[in-house]
């Protein structure tokens, strides 16, 4: 797992990383708001987000092997 960066060791974060994190956060918040407005149950929204988090974690771990 040599490509994994621990953020506490990389602080302060550069402006490009801060901008990317802000953009990602806004995109997720906008998507959740749109899903709520469309009437999706909150549990389904949470389940989908949780599933994507697990899938991304699996991909990161698998790439490091």
Secondary structure by P-SEA (a helix, b strand, c coil): ccccccccccccccaaaaaaaaaaaaaaaaaaaaaaaacccaaaaaaaaaaaaaaaaaaaaaaac
